Amino acid sequence: MIIQDVINHLETLAPQAYAEDFDNTGLLVGNSQAKLTGILVTLDTLETVVDEATENNCNLIVSFHPIIFKGLKKLTGKTYVERTVLKAIQNNISIYAIHTALDNAKLGVNNIICEQLGLHNRKTLIPQLQTIKKLTTYAPISEAEALRQVLFNAGAGNIGNYSECSFNVEGTGTYKGNEDSNPTKGKKLEQHQEPESQISVTFAKHAESKVLKALFENHSYEEVAYEVVTLENTNQNIGMGMIGELEKPLSENDFLRLLKAKMNTESVRHTKLLEKPISKVAVLGGSGSFAISAAKRAGADMFVTADLKYHDFFQAENNIVLADIGHYESEQFTKNFLVTYLTKKITNFAVVLSKTNTNPVKYF
């Protein structure tokens, strides 16, 4: 097995196509074609984590946060980032960061928080825009069914709980090949009319190259007529944050006690309690102040997130309770989830859960 095999599993779970534009995800250090010896999973990659990987004979670190975020102009070892990258290179250890690709994944960071809190009827809080595309192409009627099937097999035609979805219209296609053409139907330099089926299928953005490859490799025409457009339809499977419901409403104090225990946090900073039961809860792991308005619009009674600044708390406006549980605390179970996922996918290599507590924040 090579490192790219692990990356393929990770990108099936959380495709890089859905990482945020500001982020730096994917393979940050190392060679994807290197043979794998073992995998260490961590929330952050620090020098001590690289040492841990070396001790466990792991030459791939799967990290939630990227150690290289804003880019590096020098590698002199003057900063913790430079020292970490240098040590990884010196020890032939690759580093892969999944970050906002997993934030936006259906089974990612926010789903993990929902699991911890026992939330049901979960929905994406802020669906990512322009994640659904549509392919329209044309094929001889006699070949249309076979072409549809290969497109389905490549990932096209999935809509919610349905698969193999398409729209088809029969008509007549015309074309005339030049001297250099090699038509599979008709003759060069002669106009040809062919009974054709127009095939339209939708597909997820990350599957575009696979869908088009299937189209080109299986279409009988020398020149394939097709178009791909991006749709504005909302995709509830991709996006930031989640909102769900408690099985039974809790008082605000009881919910905060539950939150503190389940998320293993020493402190919860929150806005004024409104003396209302907590039923609908919105969550967003990591820095989530940008989603306060979305949580309010969704009718959440409580919004659980991290890194709220002083003025962010004013946005509650007595309509919602904002709860800041800490950045590390909101994402801490991510590495456990990734270990479980990779262990199921890869049975012949060690997948090690990092024992290093990388939380830089301490409480007195």
C-alpha positions as CSV (number, residue, x, y, z in Angstrom):
1,M,0.0,0.0,0.0
2,I,1.2,3.5,-0.8
3,I,0.3,6.8,0.8
4,Q,-2.0,7.7,-2.1
5,D,-4.2,4.7,-1.2
6,V,-4.9,6.3,2.2
7,I,-5.5,9.7,0.6
8,N,-8.1,8.0,-1.7
9,H,-10.0,6.7,1.4
10,L,-9.9,10.1,3.1
11,E,-11.1,11.9,0.0
12,T,-14.0,9.5,-0.3
13,L,-15.1,10.6,3.2
14,A,-14.3,14.3,2.7
15,P,-13.5,15.3,-0.9
16,Q,-11.0,18.1,-1.3
17,A,-13.4,19.8,-3.7
18,Y,-15.5,20.9,-0.7
19,A,-12.7,22.4,1.3
20,E,-13.0,26.2,1.8
21,D,-11.1,28.4,-0.6
22,F,-9.1,30.0,2.3
23,D,-7.9,26.6,3.6
24,N,-4.8,24.5,2.9
25,T,-5.8,20.9,2.8
26,G,-4.5,17.7,1.2
27,L,-1.0,16.3,1.2
28,L,1.2,19.2,2.6
29,V,4.5,17.3,3.0
30,G,5.8,14.2,1.4
31,N,5.4,11.9,-1.6
32,S,2.0,10.3,-2.3
33,Q,3.7,7.4,-4.1
34,A,5.9,6.4,-1.1
35,K,5.2,3.0,0.5
36,L,3.1,3.2,3.7
37,T,4.5,1.9,7.0
38,G,1.8,3.2,9.3
39,I,-0.6,6.1,10.0
40,L,-0.7,8.5,13.0
41,V,-3.9,10.5,13.4
42,T,-3.8,13.8,15.2
43,L,-5.7,17.1,15.6
44,D,-2.6,19.2,15.1
45,T,0.8,18.4,13.8
46,L,3.6,19.6,16.1
47,E,7.2,18.6,16.6
48,T,6.2,16.2,19.4
49,V,3.6,14.6,17.1
50,V,6.3,14.0,14.4
51,D,8.4,12.4,17.2
52,E,5.4,10.2,18.1
53,A,5.0,9.2,14.5
54,T,8.7,8.2,14.3
55,E,8.4,6.2,17.5
56,N,5.4,4.3,16.1
57,N,7.0,3.6,12.7
58,C,4.3,5.7,11.0
59,N,5.4,7.6,7.9
60,L,2.1,9.3,7.3
61,I,0.5,11.8,9.7
62,V,-3.2,12.5,9.1
63,S,-3.9,15.8,10.8
64,F,-7.1,17.7,11.1
65,H,-5.5,21.1,11.1
66,P,-2.9,22.0,8.4
67,I,0.5,22.8,9.8
68,I,1.2,24.9,6.7
69,F,-1.6,27.4,6.4
70,K,-0.4,30.8,5.1
71,G,2.5,29.4,3.1
72,L,6.2,29.2,3.9
73,K,8.9,31.4,2.3
74,K,11.7,30.0,4.4
75,L,12.6,26.8,6.2
76,T,15.2,27.9,8.8
77,G,13.6,26.4,11.9
78,K,12.9,29.8,13.5
79,T,9.2,29.0,14.0
80,Y,7.3,26.0,15.4
81,V,5.8,25.6,11.9
82,E,9.2,25.5,10.2
83,R,10.7,23.2,12.8
84,T,7.8,20.8,12.4
85,V,8.0,20.7,8.7
86,L,11.8,20.3,8.7
87,K,11.5,17.4,11.2
88,A,8.9,15.7,9.1
89,I,11.1,16.0,6.0
90,Q,14.2,14.8,7.8
91,N,12.3,11.7,9.0
92,N,10.6,11.0,5.6
93,I,7.2,11.5,7.2
94,S,4.3,12.8,5.0
95,I,1.6,15.1,6.4
96,Y,-2.0,15.2,5.1
97,A,-4.5,17.8,6.4
98,I,-8.2,17.3,6.1
99,H,-9.6,20.4,7.9
100,T,-12.6,22.1,6.2
101,A,-13.1,19.3,3.8
102,L,-14.2,17.3,6.8
103,D,-15.9,20.3,8.3
104,N,-18.2,20.4,5.2
105,A,-18.7,16.6,5.0
106,K,-22.0,15.0,6.0
107,L,-20.3,12.6,8.4
108,G,-17.7,15.1,9.5
109,V,-16.9,17.4,12.4
110,N,-20.4,18.7,13.1
111,N,-22.0,15.3,12.8
112,I,-19.6,14.1,15.4
113,I,-20.7,16.9,17.8
114,C,-24.3,16.0,17.1
115,E,-23.5,12.3,18.0
116,Q,-21.9,13.4,21.3
117,L,-25.0,15.5,22.2
118,G,-27.5,12.9,21.0
119,L,-29.2,15.2,18.4
120,H,-31.7,13.8,16.0
121,N,-33.2,15.0,12.7
122,R,-29.9,16.6,11.7
123,K,-29.6,19.1,8.8
124,T,-26.8,21.1,7.4
125,L,-26.8,24.6,8.9
126,I,-25.2,26.5,6.0
127,P,-25.3,24.4,2.8
128,Q,-22.3,25.0,0.5
129,L,-23.4,26.7,-2.7
130,Q,-22.7,25.4,-6.2
131,T,-21.9,21.8,-5.3
132,I,-24.3,20.2,-7.8
133,K,-23.7,20.0,-11.5
134,K,-25.6,18.8,-14.5
135,L,-24.3,17.0,-17.6
136,T,-26.3,17.1,-20.8
137,T,-25.1,14.9,-23.7
138,Y,-26.5,13.2,-26.8
139,A,-26.2,9.6,-28.0
140,P,-27.7,7.3,-30.6
141,I,-30.9,5.9,-29.3
142,S,-29.6,2.4,-29.6
143,E,-26.6,3.2,-27.3
144,A,-28.4,5.5,-24.8
145,E,-29.2,2.9,-22.2
146,A,-25.7,1.6,-22.0
147,L,-24.2,5.1,-21.8
148,R,-26.7,6.1,-19.0
149,Q,-25.5,3.1,-17.0
150,V,-21.8,3.9,-17.2
151,L,-22.6,7.5,-16.1
152,F,-24.6,6.1,-13.2
153,N,-21.7,3.9,-12.3
154,A,-19.4,6.9,-12.3
155,G,-21.5,8.7,-9.7
156,A,-24.0,10.6,-11.8
157,G,-27.8,10.5,-11.2
158,N,-27.8,10.5,-7.4
159,I,-30.4,12.8,-5.9
160,G,-31.1,12.5,-2.2
161,N,-32.5,9.1,-1.5
162,Y,-32.7,8.2,-5.2
163,S,-30.1,6.9,-7.7
164,E,-30.0,6.4,-11.4
165,C,-31.9,9.6,-12.0
166,S,-31.9,11.1,-15.5
167,F,-34.1,13.0,-18.0
168,N,-34.2,11.8,-21.6
169,V,-35.7,13.3,-24.8
170,E,-35.6,11.7,-28.2
171,G,-34.8,13.8,-31.3
172,T,-32.7,14.0,-34.4
173,G,-29.0,14.9,-34.4
174,T,-27.3,16.2,-37.5
175,Y,-23.6,16.5,-38.4
176,K,-21.2,16.6,-41.4
177,G,-17.6,15.5,-41.0
178,N,-14.7,17.1,-42.8
179,E,-11.9,15.2,-44.7
180,D,-10.1,14.4,-41.5
181,S,-13.1,13.1,-39.7
182,N,-13.8,9.4,-38.9
183,P,-17.5,9.2,-38.1
184,T,-18.8,6.0,-36.5
185,K,-22.2,6.6,-38.1
186,G,-22.5,8.1,-41.6
187,K,-19.8,9.1,-44.0
188,K,-17.3,11.9,-44.1
189,L,-18.2,15.0,-46.2
190,E,-21.9,13.9,-46.1
191,Q,-24.5,15.4,-43.8
192,H,-25.9,12.6,-41.5
193,Q,-29.1,12.5,-39.5
194,E,-29.1,10.2,-36.5
195,P,-32.0,9.4,-34.1
196,E,-30.6,10.4,-30.8
197,S,-31.5,10.6,-27.1
198,Q,-30.7,13.7,-25.1
199,I,-29.5,12.5,-21.7
200,S,-29.4,14.9,-18.6
201,V,-27.9,13.7,-15.3
202,T,-26.8,15.6,-12.2
203,F,-23.7,14.8,-10.2
204,A,-21.7,16.1,-7.2
205,K,-19.0,18.6,-8.0
206,H,-16.2,16.3,-6.9
207,A,-17.2,13.6,-9.3
208,E,-16.9,15.7,-12.5
209,S,-13.6,14.3,-13.8
210,K,-14.8,10.7,-13.2
211,V,-18.2,11.3,-14.9
212,L,-16.6,13.0,-17.9
213,K,-14.0,10.2,-18.2
214,A,-16.8,7.7,-18.3
215,L,-18.6,9.7,-21.0
216,F,-15.6,10.0,-23.3
217,E,-14.4,6.5,-22.9
218,N,-17.8,4.9,-23.6
219,H,-19.4,7.2,-26.2
220,S,-19.2,5.9,-29.7
221,Y,-18.8,9.3,-31.5
222,E,-15.4,10.7,-32.5
223,E,-16.5,14.1,-31.2
224,V,-18.8,14.0,-28.1
225,A,-21.3,16.9,-27.8
226,Y,-21.9,17.7,-24.1
227,E,-22.3,20.6,-21.7
228,V,-21.8,20.9,-18.0
229,V,-23.6,23.6,-15.9
230,T,-23.5,24.4,-12.2
231,L,-26.9,24.3,-10.5
232,E,-28.1,26.5,-7.7
233,N,-30.0,23.7,-6.0
234,T,-29.3,23.3,-2.2
235,N,-27.3,20.3,-1.3
236,Q,-28.0,19.2,2.3
237,N,-25.1,16.8,2.4
238,I,-22.4,19.4,2.1
239,G,-21.8,22.5,4.2
240,M,-20.8,24.2,7.5
241,G,-22.5,23.4,10.8
242,M,-25.5,21.3,11.7
243,I,-28.8,21.7,13.5
244,G,-30.7,18.9,15.2
245,E,-33.1,18.2,18.0
246,L,-32.8,16.8,21.5
247,E,-34.9,13.7,22.1
248,K,-36.5,15.6,25.0
249,P,-36.3,19.3,25.8
250,L,-33.9,20.2,28.6
251,S,-33.7,23.3,30.8
252,E,-30.8,25.6,29.9
253,N,-28.8,24.7,32.9
254,D,-29.3,20.9,32.3
255,F,-28.3,21.3,28.7
256,L,-25.1,23.3,29.7
257,R,-24.3,20.5,32.2
258,L,-24.8,17.9,29.4
259,L,-22.7,20.0,27.0
260,K,-19.8,20.3,29.5
261,A,-19.8,16.6,30.2
262,K,-20.2,15.3,26.7
263,M,-17.7,17.7,25.1
264,N,-15.2,17.2,27.9
265,T,-14.7,20.9,28.5
266,E,-13.6,22.7,31.6
267,S,-15.5,25.9,30.8
268,V,-18.5,27.0,28.8
269,R,-18.8,30.7,28.0
270,H,-22.3,31.6,27.2
271,T,-24.8,34.5,26.8
272,K,-27.7,35.3,29.0
273,L,-30.0,32.4,29.7
274,L,-33.5,33.0,28.5
275,E,-35.4,30.7,30.8
276,K,-36.7,28.7,27.9
277,P,-36.4,25.0,27.2
278,I,-33.6,23.8,24.9
279,S,-35.0,21.7,22.0
280,K,-33.2,22.7,18.8
281,V,-29.5,22.9,18.9
282,A,-27.1,24.3,16.2
283,V,-23.4,23.3,16.3
284,L,-20.3,24.3,14.4
285,G,-16.9,23.0,15.3
286,G,-14.1,25.5,15.4
287,S,-14.5,29.2,14.9
288,G,-18.2,29.7,14.3
289,S,-19.1,33.4,14.9
290,F,-20.0,33.7,11.2
291,A,-22.9,31.2,11.6
292,I,-24.7,33.0,14.5
293,S,-27.3,34.6,12.1
294,A,-27.8,31.2,10.4
295,A,-28.4,29.5,13.7
296,K,-31.0,32.2,14.6
297,R,-32.7,31.9,11.2
298,A,-32.9,28.1,11.7
299,G,-34.8,28.6,15.0
300,A,-32.1,27.1,17.2
301,D,-32.5,27.6,21.0
302,M,-28.8,27.1,21.5
303,F,-25.7,27.5,19.3
304,V,-22.6,25.6,20.3
305,T,-19.4,26.7,18.7
306,A,-16.0,28.2,19.6
307,D,-13.8,31.3,19.4
308,L,-16.5,33.8,20.0
309,K,-15.2,37.3,20.7
310,Y,-16.7,39.8,23.1
311,H,-18.8,41.6,20.5
312,D,-20.0,38.3,19.0
313,F,-22.0,37.6,22.1
314,F,-24.2,40.7,21.6
315,Q,-25.5,39.0,18.4
316,A,-27.6,36.7,20.6
317,E,-30.1,39.6,21.1
318,N,-32.1,37.6,23.6
319,N,-33.2,35.3,20.7
320,I,-30.8,32.4,21.3
321,V,-28.2,31.2,23.8
322,L,-24.6,31.2,22.4
323,A,-22.2,28.7,24.0
324,D,-18.5,28.8,23.4
325,I,-16.9,25.5,24.5
326,G,-13.4,26.1,23.1
327,H,-11.8,25.4,19.8
328,Y,-9.9,22.3,20.7
329,E,-12.8,20.9,22.7
330,S,-15.2,21.3,19.8
331,E,-13.0,19.3,17.5
332,Q,-11.3,16.9,19.9
333,F,-13.3,13.8,18.9
334,T,-12.4,14.2,15.2
335,K,-9.2,12.2,15.5
336,N,-11.0,9.3,17.2
337,F,-13.5,9.3,14.3
338,L,-10.7,9.2,11.7
339,V,-8.9,6.4,13.4
340,T,-12.2,4.3,13.4
341,Y,-12.8,5.2,9.8
342,L,-9.3,4.3,8.6
343,T,-9.1,1.2,10.7
344,K,-12.2,-0.2,8.9
345,K,-10.7,0.7,5.5
346,I,-7.2,-0.4,6.1
347,T,-6.7,-3.6,8.0
348,N,-3.1,-4.5,7.3
349,F,-1.4,-1.4,8.5
350,A,-1.3,0.3,12.0
351,V,-3.6,3.3,12.4
352,V,-2.5,5.0,15.6
353,L,-4.4,7.5,17.6
354,S,-2.0,10.3,18.7
355,K,-1.6,10.5,22.5
356,T,-0.3,14.1,22.3
357,N,-2.7,16.7,23.7
358,T,-2.1,19.6,21.3
359,N,-4.5,22.0,23.0
360,P,-2.5,25.3,23.5
361,V,-5.2,26.7,25.8
362,K,-5.0,25.9,29.6
363,Y,-7.5,26.7,32.3
364,F,-6.7,27.9,35.8
